[in-house]
Amino acid sequence: MTDNGEVLRSQENGVLRLILNRPEAANALTDSMRHTLVSALELATDDRDVRAVIIAANGKHFCTGADVGNIAAQPHAGQAMRRVMCGAQQVIKAIQDCSKPVVAAVQGTAAGLGAHIAFASDLTVASEDAKFIEVFVRRGITVDAGGAWLLPRLVGMQKAKEMIYLGDSISGIDAAALGLVNRVVPGDELDVAVTKLAERLAAGPTLAIAMAKRQLNVAFESDRATALLAEAMAQDICTRSEDAAEGIASFREKRAPQFKGY
């Protein structure tokens, strides 16, 4: 399925692949592309056949952010606020709220919203030529697309301020050292590495991963008592799943587990 060719969708081996397809515009996201990503991620949550999601891009660059051709000075109070809340923020929320693990495959430039899609994903693999830019200050605007929430959790407050205030480019290697991405691979190995990682996740215990994702995403907001209660409740749910029974049986029988995802 496609969205006017700007977002390509395919599914194989339990992995839903969403490919940004505006290479001529460095995959800058239009409103339509954002809506398509949000819808696809929301549907993936309830689709048992989807057990992992890849967000990738065609062309030289991953995503240079929102399409600036659609952004102009907003003359009325609240217009820009509504645009951000109904646009870029929804993409970040959809990635983090999707019950399936989301893997980003980044080549070339990931700037602004594009960088935050990578940072919001559960796992991110970057090519050696990748670079990440908090581009907002270069445009005279403040950080959005969840950046002020994401970055301190990933790199700490001081580094987050440096990235946002200065807007310097960060290489894939440096991003990995900072904990912004999980792996860096040669460009010609990116697709294979991401596919292998996503298929490994898709073969895992989907419910258990979803429960862990939910807990991890609220870890910095939860007090200890709340976190431990949520952990115990999640474990109670997981232990009733077929995957838990399979996990125990495979351990006893000394064989690899064959998880079904529920």
N, C-alpha and C positions, 0 to 999 in steps of 0.2 A: 504494500500500500504506500501511497505517497501523499504529500501535501503540496500540490502543484510542483512536484519535483524538488521542493526545497528541504524536505525531511523525508528520507527514505527509510522504510521499515522492512525488516525481514526477521524470520524466526527459525532457529535450527538448534537441535539438541538442548532444548529448554532455555535457550538464550535469545532474548529479544534484542535486536540490534537497531539502534536509532542513529542515522547518519545525517549530519548537517550537510546540505548540498547546495551551498551558494559560494562555490570557490572563487567566482569572479568578484565577489564582495568580501572575501576573506571570512566567509561564513558569519557575517554580522547577522544577528537575529532580528527578523521582522516580527511584528505582532502575531502574524499567522503562524510562524515557526514556534514561537513561545507557546501559543495555544495548543499546537500539535504535540509538543513535548510534554506539556502538563497532562493532556488527555491520555497520551500513551502510557505515561507513568502511573496515572491513576487506574487505568484499566489493567495494567500489569499486576497491581496489588491483588485483584480478585480473580486473576486468570491462573488456574493451577498448572497450565501448560508452560507458563513463564516462570522460570526459577532464578533467573539472573538477567540483568539488563546491561548492555554496552551503549555508551554514548560516544560516538566517533565523528569524524568529519572527512569529507573529500577535499582534495586540494592541498596546497602548501601549508595552510594555517588551520588551526582548530576552530577558533572563534574569537573575533576581535571585539566582541561585546554586542551591545544593542546597535541596530541600524541607525546611525546618526542622521540619516536623511529623513527619518521620521520624528526626530527630536528637535524642537525649536523652543525658544523662550516661551514660557507659559505665562500669559498676561493675567490670569485670574488665580487667586489664592486657592489652593487645593488641587489644581489640575495636575501639577507634577507629582504631588503626593499620591493621587489616585492612579496615575500612570505607573509609578513604581510599585505600588501595592498590588495592582491588578496585573502587572507584567512581570518584571524581573524577579520580584520576590516570590511569585507563584511558582516559577521554575525551580528555585532553590528549595522551596517547601516541598514541591512534588518529588524531588530527588530524595530528600531526607525522610519524607513520609511514606515513600514507596516501601512496601513490606519486603521486596526483593532486593538483594544487593545490587548496587549500581557501580559499574566500572567505567571510568573515563579513559579514553585513548587520546593523548594529546601530542600533536606535532605542530611545529612552527609556533606561531603566536597564540597565546590565550590571554586576552586582556579584558579587564572589567568583568562584565557578566560572564564572559567566556572563561576567565580564570576562576570565577566563583563556582561555575558548574563543575569544574575539575576539583575544587577544594571541598565542595559539598558532597561529592560522590564518595561511596564507601571505600573504594580503592581507585588509585589513579596510576596509570603507567604513562610515562612520557618518553618521547624520542630524544635522542641526544641533541637535536637542534631546537628543542622546545624552549620557549621563554614565557614567563608569566609577568604581567604588568598590571599594577593597580593604577589604571590609566586616568582615573577620574580627575585627579589634581591637574593633569595636563590639559583638561578641558574646562577648568575653572568651576567644577562642580564637586560636591562631596560624595563620598563613597556610598554606594547603594548595593542592591542585589545581595543583601545579607552579609556584606564584607566585614562590617564592624562587629558582627556577631561571630562569624566564622574564624577570622584570622587570629584573634587573641587565644582562641581555643586550640589552634594548630601550632602557633609559633610563639605565643606569649605576648604580653601587652607592649613591651618596648619594641620588639621587632615589627609587630603589627603597625604601630605608629610610624615607624621608619618607612615601611612599605607604602602606607597610605599617604603620608605627608610628602614623600619625595617622588613616588611614582617611578622608581627605577626598575629596569628590566632585570629579572632573575632567571638565570639559566636553569635548565632541567636538572643538571647536576647539583647546583646550589639549592634548588627547590627540594630535592631528595634529602640533602643534608639537613634542611630545616624541618623536615617532616611534612612538607606540603604534598609530596607525591611518594608513592611506595617504591617504584622501580623506574630506572632509566635504561632504555635499550637502544641499539642502533635503529635508525629510521626504517630500514627495510625489514626489521624484525618486529615492529610495533604491532601489526595486525595479528600475527601468529601468537605473540606473547599475551595480548589482551584476550584473544579467543580462548587460549588454553586456560587462562586464569578464570574467565567467566564460566567456561564449561566445568571447571573444577568446583566452582561455587554452585552451579546448577545441579551437580551430582550430590551435593551435600544435603543435610537435613534442613529444608527450607524454613520450617516453622521455628526451629531452634535459632537459626540465623536471624530471622525476623524479630524474635524476642530479644536477642542480644542487641540488635540494631536500635530497637526502641529504647532500651536501657542506656546504651552508650550515648545516644543523642541528647538525653536529658541529664547525663551524669553530673554536669557542672551546675545544674539548677537544683538538684535534689539534695536534701539533707540526708544524713546517714540512715536514719530510721526509715524514711520514705524509700530510699534506694534499696535497702535490704528487704523491705516488705515486697516491693515490686519484683525483686529478684526471686524471692520465694514463691510468689504467685505465678511468675513466668515458668519456673521450674515445675510447679504443680501441673500447669497446662501441658508442658512439653512431655512430661513423663507419661501422659495418657495417649501420646501420639503413636502411630504405627512406626514412625522412624525411630523413636526411643526403643520400642520393642525390638526392632531390627538391629539397632546399635548394640543392645545387650546380647542378643542372640549371636550376632557375628563375632562379638568378643569371646563368648563362650565356645563357639565353634572354630575360633581361630581362622577367620576368613574376612575378606574385605566386605564392608557393609554395602547393601544395595538400597539406598534411601529412595523413597517415593515422593518426598516433599510434603508429607502430611502425617 
